Amino acid sequence: MRNEQILNILREEIVPAQGCTEPIAIAYVSAKARETLGVLPNKVNIYISGNMIKNVKSVVIPNSEAMVGIEAAVALGLCAGDSKKELMVISELTNDDIKKAKNYLKSNVIHVIHDKTTVKLYIKIEIFHGDNSSLVEIKHYHTNITRIEKNSKILLDQICNDIDFKSKEEDRSILNIKSIYNFAKTCDTKDVEYLFNQVIALNSKIARAGLNEEFGVNIGSLIQKNMNEGFYGKDIRNKCVSFAAAGSDARMSGCSLPVMTTSGSGNQGMTASLPIIKYCDEKNLSKEELIRGLLFSHLATIHLKTNIGRLSAYCGVMCAASAVAGAITFLENADYDTVANAITNNLGNVSGIICDGAKASCATKVATGLYAAFDSSMLALNHKYLQAGDGIISTNVENTIKNIGVLAQNGMKKTDEVILSIMQDKTQK
């Protein structure tokens, strides 16, 4: 039964998405509201949490001719979205769709309201056309519709406890690093092969695009360039970091290719997968070993991110990078304690890195987290690890993970507010 629960968690958390998941979630809820109303509205009120504002402000929406921002995501969802496709809601935009959305934006009917809710991932949209209206609300994760109304009549009212809400259907509390280690070692890889074949195919494709085209700051391709020119060594560490960062370069700067997300994030999905894919390729490891490594990396990312929450001031890529530290160590046939020590090492190193929204520079954080992951794995494999009492490090990896959750959810609340205030400061250039 536990194995089936773990497989369900993987299916729920590893899903395809085109573009950064926050603007796509706004497009999704907008499309759902328009479909409920039955007509394009002439007035729109969208209420969103501070974390959503932070993660939509600067990221380019794919297939949109470089449209950016909350209003753009709303307009695209209203004018051309298909909610049945969920996080692929605007994956088939045409030139006419984009033109229609841009013209709709000129009507200035979209009003954005910062909702001061304590729910980190929150969207509520109310749309109107004459005497008719519809309302759609999302909480906690990107496709979790909790309320739908038409003309004030409730069509859906899903109970959702804001205090102790756990994402989706399966209880994530069954996960811990020990159970993840054992599952990755012993499970029948045929049960997850199809899922991870999608991860390998989609995430590798966007990484190759990032290496070969101009996107954002191009840190991934520049690491590769400097390896070729002798400034960096052509070692496995640089190759893995280059590959992963290139995927983020592309995705954050409007590449239309979809990715397989993890825990609601494409950057986390790429960070958890791309360095493992490249590592196994460089080491000539078997397909089975690759799948087991990906399995460990993704489940550990999900476990770490569950303690953090979907959105916070704590950079979620650092959860995935810490999982990668464990996965690399796992692929070196290390025992459980060594794998756990690698994760602890990374959490003790990079847990102070903030999330200041989705944008091109996310790729640099992917690179930073993964460079640290290789260091953390190397230390653990040489029997060196951070000790209990060293700052936020506790007596074992699970208690350290709990400490990270407290840090992110409680300690960084004010940090989140200050980051948003800085980002909304109209005097900033």
C-alpha positions as CSV (number, residue, x, y, z in Angstrom):
1,M,0.0,0.0,0.0
2,R,2.8,2.4,0.9
3,N,4.5,1.9,-2.5
4,E,1.2,2.7,-4.3
5,Q,0.9,5.9,-2.2
6,I,4.4,6.9,-3.2
7,L,3.6,6.3,-6.8
8,N,0.5,8.4,-6.5
9,I,2.5,11.2,-5.0
10,L,4.9,11.1,-8.0
11,R,2.0,11.2,-10.4
12,E,0.4,14.2,-8.6
13,E,3.6,16.2,-8.3
14,I,5.5,15.6,-11.6
15,V,3.3,17.1,-14.3
16,P,3.9,19.0,-17.6
17,A,3.6,22.8,-17.8
18,Q,4.5,25.3,-20.4
19,G,6.0,28.5,-18.9
20,C,6.5,29.5,-15.3
21,T,3.7,28.0,-13.2
22,E,2.6,31.2,-11.5
23,P,1.5,33.2,-14.6
24,I,0.2,29.9,-16.1
25,A,-2.0,29.4,-13.0
26,I,-3.4,32.9,-13.5
27,A,-4.1,32.0,-17.1
28,Y,-5.7,28.8,-16.0
29,V,-8.1,30.4,-13.5
30,S,-8.9,33.1,-16.0
31,A,-9.8,30.6,-18.7
32,K,-12.0,28.7,-16.2
33,A,-13.8,31.8,-15.2
34,R,-14.5,32.8,-18.9
35,E,-15.7,29.3,-19.7
36,T,-18.1,29.5,-16.7
37,L,-19.4,32.9,-17.7
38,G,-19.6,31.9,-21.4
39,V,-18.4,35.2,-22.8
40,L,-15.4,37.5,-22.7
41,P,-15.9,39.9,-19.8
42,N,-15.9,43.7,-19.8
43,K,-14.8,44.0,-16.2
44,V,-12.2,41.8,-14.4
45,N,-11.1,41.9,-10.7
46,I,-8.3,39.6,-9.8
47,Y,-7.2,39.1,-6.2
48,I,-3.8,37.5,-5.7
49,S,-1.4,36.9,-2.8
50,G,1.9,38.7,-2.5
51,N,3.9,35.6,-3.4
52,M,1.9,35.3,-6.6
53,I,2.6,38.9,-7.4
54,K,6.3,38.3,-6.8
55,N,6.5,35.3,-9.1
56,V,4.6,36.8,-12.0
57,K,6.0,40.3,-12.1
58,S,9.1,39.7,-14.2
59,V,8.8,36.3,-16.0
60,V,8.1,36.1,-19.7
61,I,5.0,34.2,-20.7
62,P,5.8,31.6,-23.5
63,N,4.3,31.8,-27.0
64,S,3.1,35.4,-26.2
65,E,5.6,37.5,-28.1
66,A,7.4,38.3,-24.8
67,M,4.3,39.4,-22.9
68,V,5.0,39.9,-19.1
69,G,2.9,40.4,-16.0
70,I,-0.3,39.6,-14.2
71,E,-2.6,41.5,-16.6
72,A,-1.0,39.7,-19.6
73,A,-1.5,36.3,-18.0
74,V,-5.2,37.2,-17.3
75,A,-5.8,38.4,-20.9
76,L,-4.2,35.4,-22.5
77,G,-6.3,33.0,-20.3
78,L,-9.5,34.9,-21.0
79,C,-9.0,35.3,-24.7
80,A,-7.4,32.0,-25.6
81,G,-7.0,29.6,-22.7
82,D,-8.3,26.1,-22.5
83,S,-8.7,25.1,-18.8
84,K,-9.0,21.4,-19.6
85,K,-5.3,21.5,-20.4
86,E,-4.5,22.8,-16.8
87,L,-0.9,24.0,-16.8
88,M,-0.7,23.7,-20.5
89,V,-3.7,26.1,-20.7
90,I,-2.1,28.5,-23.3
91,S,0.1,26.0,-25.0
92,E,-1.5,26.4,-28.4
93,L,-1.7,30.2,-28.8
94,T,-2.0,31.5,-32.4
95,N,-0.9,34.9,-33.7
96,D,-4.6,35.9,-33.7
97,D,-4.9,34.8,-30.0
98,I,-2.0,37.0,-29.0
99,K,-3.3,40.0,-31.0
100,K,-6.7,39.5,-29.4
101,A,-5.1,39.4,-25.9
102,K,-3.1,42.5,-26.6
103,N,-6.1,44.4,-27.8
104,Y,-8.1,43.3,-24.8
105,L,-5.3,44.7,-22.5
106,K,-5.8,48.1,-24.1
107,S,-9.4,48.2,-22.9
108,N,-8.0,48.5,-19.3
109,V,-10.8,46.4,-17.7
110,I,-8.4,44.2,-15.7
111,H,-7.9,45.3,-12.1
112,V,-5.3,43.6,-9.9
113,I,-5.8,43.6,-6.2
114,H,-3.1,42.5,-3.7
115,D,-5.0,40.2,-1.3
116,K,-3.4,40.2,2.1
117,T,-4.3,36.6,2.7
118,T,-2.0,34.3,4.7
119,V,-2.3,31.7,2.0
120,K,0.9,31.9,-0.1
121,L,-0.5,30.7,-3.3
122,Y,-3.9,32.4,-3.8
123,I,-5.9,33.6,-6.8
124,K,-9.5,34.7,-7.0
125,I,-10.9,36.2,-10.2
126,E,-14.3,37.8,-10.6
127,I,-15.4,38.6,-14.1
128,F,-18.5,40.5,-15.3
129,H,-20.4,41.0,-18.5
130,G,-23.5,43.1,-18.1
131,D,-25.6,41.6,-15.3
132,N,-23.8,38.3,-15.4
133,S,-20.7,37.3,-13.5
134,S,-18.5,34.3,-12.6
135,L,-15.9,33.7,-9.9
136,V,-13.1,31.2,-9.6
137,E,-10.7,30.7,-6.7
138,I,-7.5,28.7,-6.3
139,K,-5.6,27.9,-3.1
140,H,-2.3,26.3,-2.2
141,Y,-1.3,24.7,-5.5
142,H,-1.6,25.8,-9.1
143,T,-4.7,23.9,-10.2
144,N,-6.5,23.5,-6.9
145,I,-9.8,25.2,-7.6
146,T,-11.7,25.6,-4.3
147,R,-14.6,27.7,-5.4
148,I,-16.6,28.4,-8.6
149,E,-19.6,30.7,-8.8
150,K,-21.9,31.9,-11.6
151,N,-24.2,34.8,-11.0
152,S,-23.5,34.3,-7.2
153,K,-24.7,30.7,-7.4
154,I,-22.2,28.3,-6.0
155,L,-21.2,25.6,-8.5
156,L,-18.2,24.3,-6.5
157,D,-17.2,24.8,-2.9
158,Q,-14.3,22.6,-1.9
159,I,-13.4,22.5,1.8
160,C,-9.8,23.6,2.2
161,N,-8.2,24.1,5.6
162,D,-5.9,27.0,5.3
163,I,-3.9,26.2,8.5
164,D,-2.8,22.6,7.9
165,F,-3.6,22.1,4.2
166,K,-1.5,19.4,2.6
167,S,-1.3,19.5,-1.2
168,K,-3.4,17.3,-3.3
169,E,-4.7,13.8,-2.5
170,E,-2.0,11.6,-1.0
171,D,-0.6,12.3,2.4
172,R,3.0,13.5,2.0
173,S,3.9,12.7,5.7
174,I,4.6,9.1,4.6
175,L,7.8,10.4,3.0
176,N,11.1,10.6,4.7
177,I,14.7,10.3,3.4
178,K,15.0,6.7,4.7
179,S,11.8,5.5,3.0
180,I,12.7,7.4,-0.2
181,Y,16.2,5.8,-0.2
182,N,14.7,2.3,0.3
183,F,12.0,2.8,-2.3
184,A,14.5,4.1,-4.9
185,K,16.7,1.1,-4.2
186,T,14.1,-1.6,-4.4
187,C,11.1,-0.5,-6.5
188,D,10.2,-2.0,-9.9
189,T,11.4,0.8,-12.2
190,K,8.8,-0.3,-14.8
191,D,6.2,1.4,-12.5
192,V,7.8,4.8,-13.0
193,E,9.6,4.4,-16.4
194,Y,6.9,6.1,-18.4
195,L,6.8,9.1,-16.1
196,F,10.5,9.6,-16.0
197,N,10.8,9.0,-19.8
198,Q,8.7,12.2,-20.1
199,V,11.0,14.0,-17.6
200,I,14.1,13.0,-19.5
201,A,12.6,13.9,-22.9
202,L,11.0,17.2,-22.1
203,N,13.5,18.6,-19.7
204,S,16.5,17.6,-21.8
205,K,15.0,19.2,-24.9
206,I,14.6,22.6,-23.2
207,A,18.1,22.4,-21.7
208,R,19.5,21.8,-25.2
209,A,17.5,24.9,-26.4
210,G,19.1,26.9,-23.6
211,L,22.5,25.8,-24.6
212,N,22.1,26.6,-28.3
213,E,20.0,29.8,-28.2
214,E,19.9,33.2,-26.6
215,F,17.8,33.2,-23.4
216,G,18.1,35.5,-20.4
217,V,21.6,35.7,-18.9
218,N,22.6,32.5,-20.7
219,I,24.6,31.2,-17.7
220,G,24.2,27.6,-18.9
221,S,25.6,28.2,-22.3
222,L,28.3,30.5,-21.0
223,I,29.5,27.9,-18.5
224,Q,29.8,25.5,-21.6
225,K,31.5,28.2,-23.6
226,N,34.1,28.8,-20.9
227,M,34.7,25.1,-20.5
228,N,35.5,25.0,-24.2
229,E,37.8,28.0,-23.9
230,G,39.7,26.5,-20.9
231,F,38.5,29.1,-18.3
232,Y,36.5,26.3,-16.6
233,G,37.5,22.6,-16.5
234,K,35.5,20.1,-18.6
235,D,34.6,18.1,-15.5
236,I,31.3,16.4,-14.7
237,R,30.4,19.1,-12.2
238,N,30.5,21.9,-14.7
239,K,28.8,19.9,-17.4
240,C,25.9,19.0,-15.1
241,V,25.5,22.6,-13.8
242,S,25.6,24.0,-17.4
243,F,22.9,21.6,-18.6
244,A,20.6,22.3,-15.7
245,A,21.0,26.1,-15.7
246,A,20.5,26.2,-19.5
247,G,17.0,24.7,-19.0
248,S,16.2,27.5,-16.6
249,D,17.6,30.2,-18.9
250,A,15.2,29.1,-21.6
251,R,12.1,28.6,-19.5
252,M,12.4,31.8,-17.5
253,S,12.9,33.9,-20.7
254,G,9.8,32.7,-22.6
255,C,10.8,29.5,-24.4
256,S,7.7,27.8,-25.6
257,L,8.9,24.2,-24.8
258,P,7.1,22.5,-21.9
259,V,8.8,21.0,-18.9
260,M,8.0,18.4,-16.4
261,T,7.5,20.3,-13.1
262,T,8.1,19.0,-9.6
263,S,6.2,20.4,-6.5
264,G,4.6,23.0,-8.7
265,S,7.8,24.4,-10.2
266,G,9.5,24.0,-13.5
267,N,12.8,25.2,-12.0
268,Q,12.6,22.6,-9.3
269,G,11.7,19.9,-11.9
270,M,14.6,20.8,-14.0
271,T,17.0,21.1,-11.1
272,A,15.9,17.7,-9.8
273,S,16.3,16.0,-13.2
274,L,18.8,17.6,-15.5
275,P,22.0,17.2,-13.5
276,I,21.1,13.6,-12.8
277,I,20.5,12.9,-16.5
278,K,23.8,14.5,-17.4
279,Y,25.6,12.8,-14.5
280,C,24.4,9.3,-15.6
281,D,25.3,10.0,-19.2
282,E,28.8,11.1,-18.3
283,K,29.3,8.1,-16.0
284,N,27.8,5.7,-18.6
285,L,25.3,4.4,-16.0
286,S,22.4,2.2,-17.1
287,K,18.9,3.4,-17.8
288,E,17.8,1.6,-14.6
289,E,20.4,3.5,-12.6
290,L,19.2,6.8,-14.2
291,I,15.6,6.1,-13.3
292,R,16.5,5.2,-9.7
293,G,18.6,8.4,-9.4
294,L,15.7,10.5,-10.8
295,L,13.3,8.8,-8.5
296,F,15.4,9.6,-5.4
297,S,16.0,13.2,-6.5
298,H,12.3,13.9,-7.2
299,L,10.9,12.3,-4.1
300,A,13.5,14.0,-1.9
301,T,12.6,17.3,-3.6
302,I,8.9,16.7,-2.9
303,H,9.6,15.8,0.7
304,L,11.8,18.9,1.3
305,K,9.3,21.2,-0.5
306,T,6.4,19.9,1.5
307,N,8.0,21.2,4.6
308,I,8.7,24.6,3.0
309,G,5.3,25.2,1.4
310,R,4.5,25.9,-2.3
311,L,5.6,29.5,-2.2
312,S,7.8,31.4,0.3
313,A,10.9,33.6,0.6
314,Y,13.0,30.4,0.7
315,C,14.3,29.6,-2.8
316,G,12.7,26.3,-3.8
317,V,15.5,25.4,-6.1
318,M,17.6,24.9,-3.0
319,C,15.3,22.0,-2.0
320,A,15.9,20.4,-5.3
321,A,19.6,21.1,-5.2
322,S,19.8,19.4,-1.8
323,A,17.9,16.5,-3.1
324,V,20.4,16.3,-6.0
325,A,23.3,16.2,-3.4
326,G,21.6,13.1,-2.0
327,A,20.9,11.6,-5.5
328,I,24.5,12.0,-6.7
329,T,25.7,10.2,-3.5
330,F,23.0,7.6,-4.0
331,L,24.3,6.9,-7.5
332,E,27.7,6.4,-6.0
333,N,26.2,3.4,-4.2
334,A,26.6,5.1,-0.8
335,D,24.7,3.8,2.2
336,Y,21.7,5.7,3.7
337,D,23.7,7.6,6.3
338,T,26.1,9.0,3.7
339,V,23.2,10.0,1.4
340,A,21.4,11.7,4.4
341,N,24.7,13.5,5.3
342,A,25.0,14.9,1.7
343,I,21.5,16.4,2.0
344,T,22.3,17.9,5.4
345,N,25.5,19.4,4.1
346,N,23.7,21.2,1.4
347,L,20.8,22.4,3.6
348,G,23.4,23.8,6.0
349,N,25.1,25.7,3.1
350,V,22.4,27.2,0.8
351,S,19.3,27.6,3.0
352,G,19.7,31.4,3.2
353,I,19.1,32.0,-0.5
354,I,15.9,34.0,-1.1
355,C,13.2,33.7,-3.6
356,D,12.7,37.2,-5.1
357,G,10.3,36.1,-7.8
358,A,10.5,34.2,-11.1
359,K,12.8,35.8,-13.6
360,A,15.8,35.2,-15.8
361,S,18.2,35.2,-12.8
362,C,16.6,32.0,-11.4
363,A,19.1,30.2,-13.7
364,T,22.0,31.6,-11.7
365,K,20.5,30.2,-8.5
366,V,20.1,26.8,-10.1
367,A,23.8,26.9,-10.9
368,T,24.7,28.1,-7.4
369,G,22.6,25.4,-5.7
370,L,24.0,22.6,-7.9
371,Y,27.6,23.6,-7.5
372,A,27.0,23.4,-3.7
373,A,25.3,20.0,-4.2
374,F,28.4,18.5,-5.7
375,D,30.5,19.9,-2.9
376,S,28.0,18.5,-0.4
377,S,28.1,15.1,-2.0
378,M,31.9,15.1,-2.2
379,L,32.2,15.9,1.5
380,A,29.7,13.1,2.5
381,L,31.5,10.5,0.3
382,N,34.7,11.4,2.2
383,H,32.9,11.0,5.6
384,K,32.7,14.8,6.3
385,Y,29.5,16.3,7.3
386,L,28.0,19.1,9.3
387,Q,27.4,18.3,12.9
388,A,24.3,18.7,15.1
389,G,24.4,22.2,16.7
390,D,26.1,23.8,13.7
391,G,23.6,26.5,13.2
392,I,20.3,25.1,11.9
393,I,21.7,21.5,11.7
394,S,20.0,19.0,14.0
395,T,20.7,15.5,15.1
396,N,19.5,13.9,11.9
397,V,18.4,14.8,8.4
398,E,14.6,14.7,9.2
399,N,15.0,17.1,12.1
400,T,17.1,19.4,10.0
401,I,14.4,19.4,7.3
402,K,11.9,20.3,10.0
403,N,14.2,23.2,11.0
404,I,14.3,24.4,7.4
405,G,10.5,24.3,7.3
406,V,10.3,26.5,10.5
407,L,12.9,28.9,9.0
408,A,11.0,29.2,5.7
409,Q,7.5,29.4,7.1
410,N,8.0,31.4,10.2
411,G,11.4,33.0,10.1
412,M,11.1,34.3,6.6
413,K,7.6,35.8,6.7
414,K,9.0,39.3,7.2
415,T,11.6,38.7,4.5
416,D,8.8,37.9,2.1
417,E,7.1,41.2,2.8
418,V,10.3,43.2,2.4
419,I,11.1,41.5,-0.9
420,L,7.7,42.2,-2.3
421,S,7.9,45.8,-1.0
422,I,11.2,46.3,-2.8
423,M,9.9,44.7,-6.0
424,Q,6.8,47.0,-6.0
425,D,8.7,50.2,-5.3
426,K,7.9,52.4,-8.3
427,T,11.2,54.3,-7.8
428,Q,13.3,51.2,-8.5
429,K,14.7,51.2,-12.0
